[in-house]
Amino acid sequence: MAVAINPFDPKTVLLAKHAQHVVLVHFPIALLITAVGFDIAGEWWKRPLFATVARYNLAVAALATIPVVGTGLLAWQWQLEGHKLKGILLQHLVMGVISSLLIWLVWWMHVRTKDRTLRLPIELLAALAVAVTAHLGGFLSGVNAPG
């Protein structure tokens, strides 16, 4: 007989082995994409306020990567009991760390320099890294599974 799980039970929500990672990961993704959009729009229409909006989005995105990376590492420890990673899971972990570092780098560049010639390509690289990481995560969660 199947055990009924209450989706509103705090134990179920807080102690699920990987649910937090799957939920939290959307925040830095959305914030980064929004920030890149605002920064490109600010450059296109010569609106410095858009770059400011991008900088604040990036700050929150960078901070949001901390619990995302943490919950990803916890899911690895809980689900795989710390076994050596390989294949798509290892690729997802490496790309996740690279994505997080790129988000922090872009935020730092926003704070430290107004020069957009190098910042915009790195923002696009960060968005690409996040897209690849999300794609790999989709395979791990079964969203992108064949069939």
N, CA, C and O atoms as a GROMACS GRO file, in nm:
protein
  588
    1MET      N    1   0.084  -0.117   0.000
    1MET     CA    2   0.000   0.000   0.000
    1MET      C    3   0.089   0.124   0.000
    1MET      O    4   0.185   0.132   0.077
    2ALA      N    5   0.057   0.219  -0.085
    2ALA     CA    6   0.137   0.341  -0.097
    2ALA      C    7   0.108   0.434   0.020
    2ALA      O    8  -0.005   0.445   0.066
    3VAL      N    9   0.213   0.500   0.067
    3VAL     CA   10   0.199   0.595   0.177
    3VAL      C   11   0.165   0.730   0.119
    3VAL      O   12   0.232   0.778   0.027
    4ALA      N   13   0.061   0.793   0.171
    4ALA     CA   14   0.021   0.926   0.124
    4ALA      C   15   0.117   1.030   0.181
    4ALA      O   16   0.147   1.029   0.300
    5ILE      N   17   0.164   1.118   0.095
    5ILE     CA   18   0.256   1.224   0.136
    5ILE      C   19   0.179   1.355   0.134
    5ILE      O   20   0.115   1.390   0.035
    6ASN      N   21   0.188   1.427   0.245
    6ASN     CA   22   0.123   1.556   0.255
    6ASN      C   23   0.219   1.664   0.204
    6ASN      O   24   0.324   1.685   0.266
    7PRO      N   25   0.188   1.731   0.092
    7PRO     CA   26   0.280   1.830   0.037
    7PRO      C   27   0.296   1.955   0.124
    7PRO      O   28   0.385   2.036   0.099
    8PHE      N   29   0.210   1.971   0.225
    8PHE     CA   30   0.217   2.088   0.313
    8PHE      C   31   0.277   2.054   0.450
    8PHE      O   32   0.285   2.141   0.537
    9ASP      N   33   0.318   1.930   0.468
    9ASP     CA   34   0.381   1.890   0.592
    9ASP      C   35   0.523   1.948   0.596
    9ASP      O   36   0.602   1.922   0.506
   10PRO      N   37   0.556   2.025   0.699
   10PRO     CA   38   0.690   2.087   0.706
   10PRO      C   39   0.804   1.986   0.694
   10PRO      O   40   0.907   2.015   0.633
   11LYS      N   41   0.786   1.867   0.751
   11LYS     CA   42   0.890   1.764   0.741
   11LYS      C   43   0.914   1.725   0.595
   11LYS      O   44   1.028   1.710   0.551
   12THR      N   45   0.805   1.709   0.522
   12THR     CA   46   0.815   1.671   0.381
   12THR      C   47   0.886   1.780   0.302
   12THR      O   48   0.972   1.752   0.218
   13VAL      N   49   0.852   1.904   0.329
   13VAL     CA   50   0.908   2.017   0.255
   13VAL      C   51   1.055   2.037   0.289
   13VAL      O   52   1.138   2.051   0.199
   14LEU      N   53   1.088   2.037   0.417
   14LEU     CA   54   1.224   2.071   0.459
   14LEU      C   55   1.323   1.955   0.450
   14LEU      O   56   1.443   1.978   0.435
   15LEU      N   57   1.274   1.833   0.458
   15LEU     CA   58   1.365   1.719   0.461
   15LEU      C   59   1.366   1.638   0.332
   15LEU      O   60   1.431   1.534   0.327
   16ALA      N   61   1.296   1.682   0.229
   16ALA     CA   62   1.302   1.611   0.101
   16ALA      C   63   1.447   1.613   0.053
   16ALA      O   64   1.516   1.714   0.068
   17LYS      N   65   1.492   1.503  -0.004
   17LYS     CA   66   1.635   1.489  -0.033
   17LYS      C   67   1.688   1.588  -0.134
   17LYS      O   68   1.805   1.626  -0.125
   18HIS      N   69   1.609   1.631  -0.230
   18HIS     CA   70   1.662   1.724  -0.330
   18HIS      C   71   1.563   1.832  -0.371
   18HIS      O   72   1.595   1.915  -0.456
   19ALA      N   73   1.446   1.835  -0.313
   19ALA     CA   74   1.342   1.927  -0.357
   19ALA      C   75   1.384   2.073  -0.348
   19ALA      O   76   1.349   2.152  -0.435
   20GLN      N   77   1.459   2.109  -0.246
   20GLN     CA   78   1.499   2.248  -0.231
   20GLN      C   79   1.586   2.292  -0.348
   20GLN      O   80   1.568   2.403  -0.398
   21HIS      N   81   1.677   2.210  -0.391
   21HIS     CA   82   1.765   2.246  -0.503
   21HIS      C   83   1.682   2.271  -0.629
   21HIS      O   84   1.703   2.369  -0.700
   22VAL      N   85   1.591   2.181  -0.656
   22VAL     CA   86   1.508   2.191  -0.776
   22VAL      C   87   1.423   2.318  -0.774
   22VAL      O   88   1.399   2.377  -0.880
   23VAL      N   89   1.379   2.360  -0.658
   23VAL     CA   90   1.299   2.481  -0.646
   23VAL      C   91   1.387   2.606  -0.651
   23VAL      O   92   1.358   2.700  -0.725
   24LEU      N   93   1.494   2.608  -0.573
   24LEU     CA   94   1.578   2.727  -0.560
   24LEU      C   95   1.655   2.764  -0.686
   24LEU      O   96   1.686   2.881  -0.708
   25VAL      N   97   1.685   2.666  -0.768
   25VAL     CA   98   1.768   2.690  -0.886
   25VAL      C   99   1.706   2.791  -0.983
   25VAL      O  100   1.777   2.855  -1.060
   26HIS      N  101   1.575   2.804  -0.980
   26HIS     CA  102   1.509   2.894  -1.074
   26HIS      C  103   1.535   3.042  -1.046
   26HIS      O  104   1.528   3.124  -1.137
   27PHE      N  105   1.566   3.076  -0.922
   27PHE     CA  106   1.586   3.217  -0.887
   27PHE      C  107   1.710   3.276  -0.953
   27PHE      O  108   1.698   3.378  -1.020
   28PRO      N  109   1.829   3.216  -0.937
   28PRO     CA  110   1.944   3.278  -1.005
   28PRO      C  111   1.933   3.274  -1.157
   28PRO      O  112   1.983   3.363  -1.225
   29ILE      N  113   1.868   3.172  -1.210
   29ILE     CA  114   1.850   3.164  -1.355
   29ILE      C  115   1.768   3.282  -1.403
   29ILE      O  116   1.809   3.355  -1.494
   30ALA      N  117   1.652   3.302  -1.343
   30ALA     CA  118   1.564   3.410  -1.386
   30ALA      C  119   1.626   3.547  -1.362
   30ALA      O  120   1.615   3.636  -1.446
   31LEU      N  121   1.692   3.564  -1.248
   31LEU     CA  122   1.754   3.693  -1.217
   31LEU      C  123   1.868   3.724  -1.313
   31LEU      O  124   1.883   3.839  -1.355
   32LEU      N  125   1.948   3.625  -1.348
   32LEU     CA  126   2.058   3.648  -1.444
   32LEU      C  127   2.002   3.686  -1.580
   32LEU      O  128   2.048   3.782  -1.642
   33ILE      N  129   1.906   3.610  -1.628
   33ILE     CA  130   1.849   3.639  -1.761
   33ILE      C  131   1.786   3.778  -1.764
   33ILE      O  132   1.801   3.852  -1.861
   34THR      N  133   1.717   3.813  -1.657
   34THR     CA  134   1.658   3.947  -1.648
   34THR      C  135   1.766   4.054  -1.646
   34THR      O  136   1.754   4.156  -1.714
   35ALA      N  137   1.872   4.031  -1.571
   35ALA     CA  138   1.982   4.127  -1.563
   35ALA      C  139   2.049   4.147  -1.699
   35ALA      O  140   2.076   4.260  -1.739
   36VAL      N  141   2.074   4.038  -1.768
   36VAL     CA  142   2.136   4.048  -1.901
   36VAL      C  143   2.043   4.125  -1.995
   36VAL      O  144   2.089   4.210  -2.072
   37GLY      N  145   1.915   4.097  -1.988
   37GLY     CA  146   1.819   4.170  -2.070
   37GLY      C  147   1.820   4.319  -2.042
   37GLY      O  148   1.820   4.400  -2.134
   38PHE      N  149   1.820   4.356  -1.914
   38PHE     CA  150   1.824   4.497  -1.878
   38PHE      C  151   1.955   4.563  -1.920
   38PHE      O  152   1.955   4.677  -1.965
   39ASP      N  153   2.065   4.491  -1.906
   39ASP     CA  154   2.194   4.551  -1.943
   39ASP      C  155   2.203   4.573  -2.094
   39ASP      O  156   2.252   4.676  -2.138
   40ILE      N  157   2.156   4.477  -2.171
   40ILE     CA  158   2.156   4.493  -2.317
   40ILE      C  159   2.060   4.605  -2.358
   40ILE      O  160   2.093   4.686  -2.444
   41ALA      N  161   1.943   4.609  -2.296
   41ALA     CA  162   1.847   4.716  -2.326
   41ALA      C  163   1.904   4.853  -2.289
   41ALA      O  164   1.883   4.951  -2.361
   42GLY      N  165   1.974   4.860  -2.177
   42GLY     CA  166   2.036   4.986  -2.136
   42GLY      C  167   2.141   5.033  -2.232
   42GLY      O  168   2.155   5.152  -2.258
   43GLU      N  169   2.216   4.938  -2.286
   43GLU     CA  170   2.318   4.972  -2.387
   43GLU      C  171   2.251   5.015  -2.518
   43GLU      O  172   2.292   5.111  -2.582
   44TRP      N  173   2.148   4.943  -2.555
   44TRP     CA  174   2.078   4.970  -2.681
   44TRP      C  175   2.012   5.108  -2.680
   44TRP      O  176   2.025   5.185  -2.776
   45TRP      N  177   1.941   5.138  -2.571
   45TRP     CA  178   1.866   5.263  -2.562
   45TRP      C  179   1.939   5.373  -2.485
   45TRP      O  180   1.883   5.480  -2.460
   46LYS      N  181   2.064   5.346  -2.447
   46LYS     CA  182   2.145   5.444  -2.373
   46LYS      C  183   2.075   5.490  -2.245
   46LYS      O  184   2.064   5.610  -2.219
   47ARG      N  185   2.028   5.394  -2.166
   47ARG     CA  186   1.960   5.422  -2.040
   47ARG      C  187   2.043   5.366  -1.924
   47ARG      O  188   2.037   5.246  -1.898
   48PRO      N  189   2.120   5.449  -1.854
   48PRO     CA  190   2.202   5.400  -1.744
   48PRO      C  191   2.121   5.338  -1.630
   48PRO      O  192   2.172   5.254  -1.556
   49LEU      N  193   1.995   5.380  -1.616
   49LEU     CA  194   1.911   5.323  -1.511
   49LEU      C  195   1.893   5.172  -1.532
   49LEU      O  196   1.885   5.097  -1.436
   50PHE      N  197   1.887   5.129  -1.657
   50PHE     CA  198   1.872   4.985  -1.685
   50PHE      C  199   1.994   4.906  -1.636
   50PHE      O  200   1.980   4.795  -1.586
   51ALA      N  201   2.113   4.965  -1.650
   51ALA     CA  202   2.234   4.899  -1.598
   51ALA      C  203   2.228   4.889  -1.446
   51ALA      O  204   2.276   4.791  -1.389
   52THR      N  205   2.170   4.988  -1.382
   52THR     CA  206   2.154   4.984  -1.236
   52THR      C  207   2.058   4.871  -1.197
   52THR      O  208   2.084   4.796  -1.103
   53VAL      N  209   1.949   4.860  -1.270
   53VAL     CA  210   1.854   4.751  -1.245
   53VAL      C  211   1.924   4.616  -1.266
   53VAL      O  212   1.904   4.523  -1.188
   54ALA      N  213   2.004   4.606  -1.370
   54ALA     CA  214   2.078   4.483  -1.397
   54ALA      C  215   2.171   4.451  -1.281
   54ALA      O  216   2.180   4.336  -1.239
   55ARG      N  217   2.241   4.552  -1.230
   55ARG     CA  218   2.335   4.531  -1.120
   55ARG      C  219   2.262   4.476  -0.996
   55ARG      O  220   2.313   4.384  -0.931
   56TYR      N  221   2.146   4.530  -0.963
   56TYR     CA  222   2.071   4.480  -0.847
   56TYR      C  223   2.021   4.338  -0.871
   56TYR      O  224   2.023   4.256  -0.779
   57ASN      N  225   1.976   4.309  -0.991
   57ASN     CA  226   1.934   4.172  -1.023
   57ASN      C  227   2.051   4.075  -1.010
   57ASN      O  228   2.036   3.965  -0.958
   58LEU      N  229   2.168   4.118  -1.056
   58LEU     CA  230   2.287   4.033  -1.047
   58LEU      C  231   2.328   4.011  -0.902
   58LEU      O  232   2.372   3.902  -0.866
   59ALA      N  233   2.314   4.114  -0.819
   59ALA     CA  234   2.349   4.098  -0.677
   59ALA      C  235   2.263   3.991  -0.612
   59ALA      O  236   2.313   3.905  -0.539
   60VAL      N  237   2.133   3.996  -0.640
   60VAL     CA  238   2.042   3.896  -0.582
   60VAL      C  239   2.068   3.758  -0.645
   60VAL      O  240   2.063   3.657  -0.575
   61ALA      N  241   2.097   3.755  -0.775
   61ALA     CA  242   2.128   3.628  -0.841
   61ALA      C  243   2.252   3.565  -0.780
   61ALA      O  244   2.255   3.445  -0.754
   62ALA      N  245   2.355   3.646  -0.758
   62ALA     CA  246   2.479   3.595  -0.699
   62ALA      C  247   2.453   3.539  -0.560
   62ALA      O  248   2.499   3.430  -0.527
   63LEU      N  249   2.379   3.612  -0.479
   63LEU     CA  250   2.346   3.563  -0.345
   63LEU      C  251   2.262   3.436  -0.352
   63LEU      O  252   2.278   3.346  -0.269
   64ALA      N  253   2.174   3.428  -0.451
   64ALA     CA  254   2.086   3.310  -0.464
   64ALA      C  255   2.164   3.185  -0.505
   64ALA      O  256   2.116   3.074  -0.484
   65THR      N  257   2.284   3.202  -0.562
   65THR     CA  258   2.363   3.084  -0.599
   65THR      C  259   2.415   3.010  -0.476
   65THR      O  260   2.444   2.891  -0.484
   66ILE      N  261   2.427   3.080  -0.364
   66ILE     CA  262   2.483   3.016  -0.244
   66ILE      C  263   2.394   2.900  -0.197
   66ILE      O  264   2.444   2.789  -0.182
   67PRO      N  265   2.263   2.923  -0.173
   67PRO     CA  266   2.182   2.808  -0.132
   67PRO      C  267   2.162   2.705  -0.244
   67PRO      O  268   2.142   2.587  -0.216
   68VAL      N  269   2.169   2.750  -0.369
   68VAL     CA  270   2.153   2.654  -0.480
   68VAL      C  271   2.271   2.557  -0.482
   68VAL      O  272   2.251   2.436  -0.492
   69VAL      N  273   2.392   2.609  -0.474
   69VAL     CA  274   2.510   2.521  -0.471
   69VAL      C  275   2.507   2.435  -0.346
   69VAL      O  276   2.537   2.315  -0.351
   70GLY      N  277   2.471   2.496  -0.233
   70GLY     CA  278   2.464   2.419  -0.108
   70GLY      C  279   2.365   2.305  -0.112
   70GLY      O  280   2.396   2.194  -0.069
   71THR      N  281   2.246   2.332  -0.163
   71THR     CA  282   2.145   2.225  -0.169
   71THR      C  283   2.181   2.120  -0.274
   71THR      O  284   2.145   2.004  -0.259
   72GLY      N  285   2.252   2.161  -0.379
   72GLY     CA  286   2.300   2.064  -0.477
   72GLY      C  287   2.401   1.968  -0.415
   72GLY      O  288   2.396   1.847  -0.439
   73LEU      N  289   2.491   2.024  -0.336
   73LEU     CA  290   2.590   1.939  -0.268
   73LEU      C  291   2.524   1.848  -0.164
   73LEU      O  292   2.563   1.733  -0.148
   74LEU      N  293   2.424   1.902  -0.094
   74LEU     CA  294   2.351   1.819   0.003
   74LEU      C  295   2.274   1.707  -0.066
   74LEU      O  296   2.271   1.594  -0.016
   75ALA      N  297   2.214   1.736  -0.180
   75ALA     CA  298   2.142   1.631  -0.254
   75ALA      C  299   2.238   1.521  -0.296
   75ALA      O  300   2.205   1.403  -0.289
   76TRP      N  301   2.358   1.560  -0.338
   76TRP     CA  302   2.460   1.461  -0.375
   76TRP      C  303   2.494   1.373  -0.254
   76TRP      O  304   2.501   1.251  -0.267
   77GLN      N  305   2.514   1.435  -0.138
   77GLN     CA  306   2.549   1.358  -0.019
   77GLN      C  307   2.434   1.268   0.026
   77GLN      O  308   2.456   1.154   0.064
   78TRP      N  309   2.311   1.320   0.022
   78TRP     CA  310   2.197   1.242   0.070
   78TRP      C  311   2.156   1.133  -0.027
   78TRP      O  312   2.133   1.019   0.013
   79GLN      N  313   2.147   1.167  -0.155
   79GLN     CA  314   2.097   1.069  -0.251
   79GLN      C  315   2.203   0.966  -0.290
   79GLN      O  316   2.173   0.848  -0.304
   80LEU      N  317   2.325   1.012  -0.309
   80LEU     CA  318   2.431   0.920  -0.354
   80LEU      C  319   2.528   0.885  -0.243
   80LEU      O  320   2.628   0.817  -0.266
   81GLU      N  321   2.499   0.931  -0.124
   81GLU     CA  322   2.582   0.904  -0.007
   81GLU      C  323   2.728   0.939  -0.031
   81GLU      O  324   2.818   0.870   0.017
   82GLY      N  325   2.750   1.046  -0.108
   82GLY     CA  326   2.886   1.096  -0.131
   82GLY      C  327   2.969   1.015  -0.228
   82GLY      O  328   3.090   1.037  -0.238
   83HIS      N  329   2.908   0.921  -0.299
   83HIS     CA  330   2.984   0.842  -0.396
   83HIS      C  331   3.041   0.933  -0.504
   83HIS      O  332   2.992   1.043  -0.528
   84LYS      N  333   3.145   0.885  -0.569
   84LYS     CA  334   3.211   0.961  -0.675
   84LYS      C  335   3.112   0.990  -0.788
   84LYS      O  336   3.039   0.901  -0.833
   85LEU      N  337   3.112   1.115  -0.833
   85LEU     CA  338   3.023   1.154  -0.942
   85LEU      C  339   3.084   1.119  -1.076
   85LEU      O  340   3.206   1.117  -1.092
   86LYS      N  341   2.996   1.092  -1.173
   86LYS     CA  342   3.043   1.065  -1.309
   86LYS      C  343   2.932   1.101  -1.406
   86LYS      O  344   2.817   1.121  -1.366
   87GLY      N  345   2.965   1.110  -1.532
   87GLY     CA  346   2.867   1.135  -1.636
   87GLY      C  347   2.801   1.271  -1.626
   87GLY      O  348   2.864   1.372  -1.594
   88ILE      N  349   2.671   1.271  -1.653
   88ILE     CA  350   2.593   1.395  -1.656
   88ILE      C  351   2.592   1.463  -1.520
   88ILE      O  352   2.594   1.586  -1.512
   89LEU      N  353   2.589   1.386  -1.413
   89LEU     CA  354   2.587   1.446  -1.280
   89LEU      C  355   2.716   1.524  -1.252
   89LEU      O  356   2.712   1.633  -1.195
   90LEU      N  357   2.828   1.468  -1.291
   90LEU     CA  358   2.956   1.539  -1.275
   90LEU      C  359   2.960   1.663  -1.364
   90LEU      O  360   3.004   1.770  -1.320
   91GLN      N  361   2.914   1.650  -1.487
   91GLN     CA  362   2.908   1.766  -1.577
   91GLN      C  363   2.818   1.876  -1.520
   91GLN      O  364   2.851   1.994  -1.529
   92HIS      N  365   2.705   1.836  -1.463
   92HIS     CA  366   2.612   1.932  -1.403
   92HIS      C  367   2.677   2.005  -1.285
   92HIS      O  368   2.662   2.126  -1.271
   93LEU      N  369   2.749   1.931  -1.202
   93LEU     CA  370   2.817   1.992  -1.089
   93LEU      C  371   2.923   2.092  -1.136
   93LEU      O  372   2.929   2.204  -1.085
   94VAL      N  373   3.006   2.052  -1.230
   94VAL     CA  374   3.112   2.140  -1.281
   94VAL      C  375   3.051   2.265  -1.346
   94VAL      O  376   3.095   2.377  -1.319
   95MET      N  377   2.950   2.245  -1.429
   95MET     CA  378   2.887   2.361  -1.495
   95MET      C  379   2.813   2.449  -1.394
   95MET      O  380   2.806   2.570  -1.411
   96GLY      N  381   2.758   2.389  -1.289
   96GLY     CA  382   2.692   2.468  -1.185
   96GLY      C  383   2.790   2.559  -1.112
   96GLY      O  384   2.759   2.675  -1.085
   97VAL      N  385   2.907   2.507  -1.081
   97VAL     CA  386   3.009   2.588  -1.014
   97VAL      C  387   3.059   2.697  -1.108
   97VAL      O  388   3.076   2.812  -1.067
   98ILE      N  389   3.082   2.662  -1.235
   98ILE     CA  390   3.125   2.762  -1.333
   98ILE      C  391   3.019   2.871  -1.349
   98ILE      O  392   3.052   2.990  -1.353
   99SER      N  393   2.893   2.830  -1.357
   99SER     CA  394   2.784   2.927  -1.370
   99SER      C  395   2.779   3.021  -1.251
   99SER      O  396   2.765   3.142  -1.266
  100SER      N  397   2.790   2.965  -1.133
  100SER     CA  398   2.788   3.046  -1.012
  100SER      C  399   2.904   3.146  -1.011
  100SER      O  400   2.885   3.264  -0.980
  101LEU      N  401   3.023   3.100  -1.045
  101LEU     CA  402   3.140   3.189  -1.049
  101LEU      C  403   3.123   3.299  -1.153
  101LEU      O  404   3.162   3.414  -1.130
  102LEU      N  405   3.066   3.265  -1.268
  102LEU     CA  406   3.043   3.366  -1.372
  102LEU      C  407   2.940   3.470  -1.328
  102LEU      O  408   2.956   3.588  -1.358
  103ILE      N  409   2.836   3.426  -1.258
  103ILE     CA  410   2.737   3.521  -1.208
  103ILE      C  411   2.803   3.618  -1.109
  103ILE      O  412   2.780   3.739  -1.116
  104TRP      N  413   2.884   3.565  -1.019
  104TRP     CA  414   2.956   3.651  -0.925
  104TRP      C  415   3.052   3.744  -0.998
  104TRP      O  416   3.063   3.861  -0.962
  105LEU      N  417   3.121   3.694  -1.101
  105LEU     CA  418   3.214   3.777  -1.179
  105LEU      C  419   3.141   3.891  -1.247
  105LEU      O  420   3.187   4.005  -1.244
  106VAL      N  421   3.029   3.862  -1.309
  106VAL     CA  422   2.953   3.966  -1.379
  106VAL      C  423   2.904   4.071  -1.280
  106VAL      O  424   2.910   4.191  -1.308
  107TRP      N  425   2.856   4.026  -1.165
  107TRP     CA  426   2.812   4.123  -1.063
  107TRP      C  427   2.930   4.210  -1.020
  107TRP      O  428   2.916   4.332  -1.010
  108TRP      N  429   3.044   4.148  -0.996
  108TRP     CA  430   3.164   4.223  -0.955
  108TRP      C  431   3.203   4.324  -1.062
  108TRP      O  432   3.241   4.437  -1.030
  109MET      N  433   3.194   4.284  -1.188
  109MET     CA  434   3.227   4.376  -1.298
  109MET      C  435   3.130   4.494  -1.302
  109MET      O  436   3.170   4.606  -1.333
  110HIS      N  437   3.004   4.469  -1.271
  110HIS     CA  438   2.906   4.578  -1.266
  110HIS      C  439   2.941   4.678  -1.157
  110HIS      O  440   2.928   4.798  -1.176
  111VAL      N  441   2.986   4.627  -1.044
  111VAL     CA  442   3.019   4.713  -0.931
  111VAL      C  443   3.149   4.790  -0.957
  111VAL      O  444   3.160   4.907  -0.920
  112ARG      N  445   3.246   4.725  -1.019
  112ARG     CA  446   3.380   4.781  -1.031
  112ARG      C  447   3.405   4.865  -1.155
  112ARG      O  448   3.490   4.954  -1.153
  113THR      N  449   3.333   4.840  -1.262
  113THR     CA  450   3.363   4.911  -1.386
  113THR      C  451   3.236   4.946  -1.462
  113THR      O  452   3.136   4.875  -1.455
  114LYS      N  453   3.242   5.055  -1.534
  114LYS     CA  454   3.129   5.094  -1.620
  114LYS      C  455   3.154   5.054  -1.765
  114LYS      O  456   3.068   5.072  -1.851
  115ASP      N  457   3.271   4.999  -1.791
  115ASP     CA  458   3.308   4.959  -1.927
  115ASP      C  459   3.227   4.836  -1.968
  115ASP      O  460   3.241   4.730  -1.908
  116ARG      N  461   3.144   4.852  -2.069
  116ARG     CA  462   3.057   4.742  -2.111
  116ARG      C  463   3.119   4.655  -2.220
  116ARG      O  464   3.062   4.551  -2.256
  117THR      N  465   3.232   4.695  -2.274
  117THR     CA  466   3.288   4.620  -2.387
  117THR      C  467   3.325   4.478  -2.349
  117THR      O  468   3.310   4.387  -2.430
  118LEU      N  469   3.372   4.457  -2.229
  118LEU     CA  470   3.405   4.321  -2.184
  118LEU      C  471   3.292   4.259  -2.104
  118LEU      O  472   3.273   4.138  -2.105
  119ARG      N  473   3.216   4.344  -2.034
  119ARG     CA  474   3.111   4.294  -1.945
  119ARG      C  475   2.998   4.224  -2.020
  119ARG      O  476   2.954   4.116  -1.979
  120LEU      N  477   2.951   4.282  -2.128
  120LEU     CA  478   2.839   4.222  -2.201
  120LEU      C  479   2.871   4.083  -2.256
  120LEU      O  480   2.788   3.993  -2.243
  121PRO      N  481   2.988   4.062  -2.318
  121PRO     CA  482   3.019   3.925  -2.363
  121PRO      C  483   3.028   3.824  -2.248
  121PRO      O  484   2.990   3.709  -2.264
  122ILE      N  485   3.080   3.868  -2.134
  122ILE     CA  486   3.089   3.777  -2.020
  122ILE      C  487   2.949   3.748  -1.965
  122ILE      O  488   2.922   3.637  -1.920
  123GLU      N  489   2.860   3.848  -1.968
  123GLU     CA  490   2.721   3.823  -1.928
  123GLU      C  491   2.657   3.718  -2.018
  123GLU      O  492   2.589   3.628  -1.970
  124LEU      N  493   2.680   3.730  -2.147
  124LEU     CA  494   2.624   3.632  -2.241
  124LEU      C  495   2.686   3.494  -2.218
  124LEU      O  496   2.617   3.392  -2.229
  125LEU      N  497   2.815   3.490  -2.188
  125LEU     CA  498   2.881   3.363  -2.155
  125LEU      C  499   2.820   3.302  -2.029
  125LEU      O  500   2.797   3.182  -2.022
  126ALA      N  501   2.794   3.386  -1.929
  126ALA     CA  502   2.731   3.337  -1.806
  126ALA      C  503   2.592   3.281  -1.835
  126ALA      O  504   2.555   3.176  -1.783
  127ALA      N  505   2.516   3.351  -1.919
  127ALA     CA  506   2.382   3.302  -1.955
  127ALA      C  507   2.391   3.168  -2.029
  127ALA      O  508   2.309   3.079  -2.007
  128LEU      N  509   2.490   3.154  -2.116
  128LEU     CA  510   2.510   3.028  -2.187
  128LEU      C  511   2.548   2.917  -2.090
  128LEU      O  512   2.497   2.805  -2.100
  129ALA      N  513   2.636   2.946  -1.996
  129ALA     CA  514   2.677   2.846  -1.896
  129ALA      C  515   2.558   2.802  -1.812
  129ALA      O  516   2.541   2.684  -1.783
  130VAL      N  517   2.475   2.898  -1.773
  130VAL     CA  518   2.355   2.866  -1.695
  130VAL      C  519   2.260   2.780  -1.778
  130VAL      O  520   2.200   2.686  -1.725
  131ALA      N  521   2.245   2.810  -1.907
  131ALA     CA  522   2.157   2.731  -1.994
  131ALA      C  523   2.206   2.587  -2.006
  131ALA      O  524   2.127   2.494  -2.000
  132VAL      N  525   2.337   2.569  -2.021
  132VAL     CA  526   2.393   2.434  -2.031
  132VAL      C  527   2.373   2.360  -1.899
  132VAL      O  528   2.336   2.242  -1.898
  133THR      N  529   2.398   2.429  -1.788
  133THR     CA  530   2.378   2.367  -1.656
  133THR      C  531   2.233   2.325  -1.638
  133THR      O  532   2.206   2.214  -1.591
  134ALA      N  533   2.141   2.413  -1.674
  134ALA     CA  534   1.998   2.380  -1.661
  134ALA      C  535   1.959   2.264  -1.752
  134ALA      O  536   1.879   2.179  -1.714
  135HIS      N  537   2.016   2.261  -1.871
  135HIS     CA  538   1.987   2.152  -1.965
  135HIS      C  539   2.031   2.017  -1.905
  135HIS      O  540   1.958   1.919  -1.909
  136LEU      N  541   2.152   2.015  -1.850
  136LEU     CA  542   2.200   1.893  -1.786
  136LEU      C  543   2.114   1.856  -1.665
  136LEU      O  544   2.084   1.739  -1.643
  137GLY      N  545   2.074   1.956  -1.587
  137GLY     CA  546   1.987   1.932  -1.472
  137GLY      C  547   1.852   1.876  -1.514
  137GLY      O  548   1.793   1.795  -1.442
  138GLY      N  549   1.805   1.919  -1.630
  138GLY     CA  550   1.680   1.865  -1.683
  138GLY      C  551   1.688   1.716  -1.710
  138GLY      O  552   1.592   1.643  -1.687
  139PHE      N  553   1.803   1.671  -1.760
  139PHE     CA  554   1.821   1.528  -1.782
  139PHE      C  555   1.824   1.452  -1.649
  139PHE      O  556   1.772   1.342  -1.638
  140LEU      N  557   1.887   1.513  -1.550
  140LEU     CA  558   1.894   1.447  -1.419
  140LEU      C  559   1.758   1.436  -1.353
  140LEU      O  560   1.729   1.338  -1.285
  141SER      N  561   1.674   1.538  -1.372
  141SER     CA  562   1.542   1.536  -1.309
  141SER      C  563   1.439   1.458  -1.390
  141SER      O  564   1.330   1.429  -1.340
  142GLY      N  565   1.473   1.424  -1.512
  142GLY     CA  566   1.380   1.350  -1.598
  142GLY      C  567   1.299   1.437  -1.690
  142GLY      O  568   1.222   1.386  -1.771
  143VAL      N  569   1.314   1.569  -1.679
  143VAL     CA  570   1.238   1.661  -1.764
  143VAL      C  571   1.281   1.647  -1.908
  143VAL      O  572   1.196   1.646  -1.998
  144ASN      N  573   1.411   1.636  -1.934
  144ASN     CA  574   1.464   1.626  -2.070
  144ASN      C  575   1.491   1.484  -2.113
  144ASN      O  576   1.562   1.461  -2.211
  145ALA      N  577   1.436   1.388  -2.041
  145ALA     CA  578   1.462   1.247  -2.075
  145ALA      C  579   1.400   1.211  -2.209
  145ALA      O  580   1.295   1.265  -2.245
  146PRO      N  581   1.464   1.122  -2.282
  146PRO     CA  582   1.409   1.079  -2.411
  146PRO      C  583   1.276   1.005  -2.393
  146PRO      O  584   1.252   0.939  -2.292
  147GLY      N  585   1.192   1.018  -2.495
  147GLY     CA  586   1.068   0.944  -2.495
  147GLY      C  587   0.958   1.025  -2.441
  147GLY      O  588   0.844   0.978  -2.434
   0.00000   0.00000   0.00000
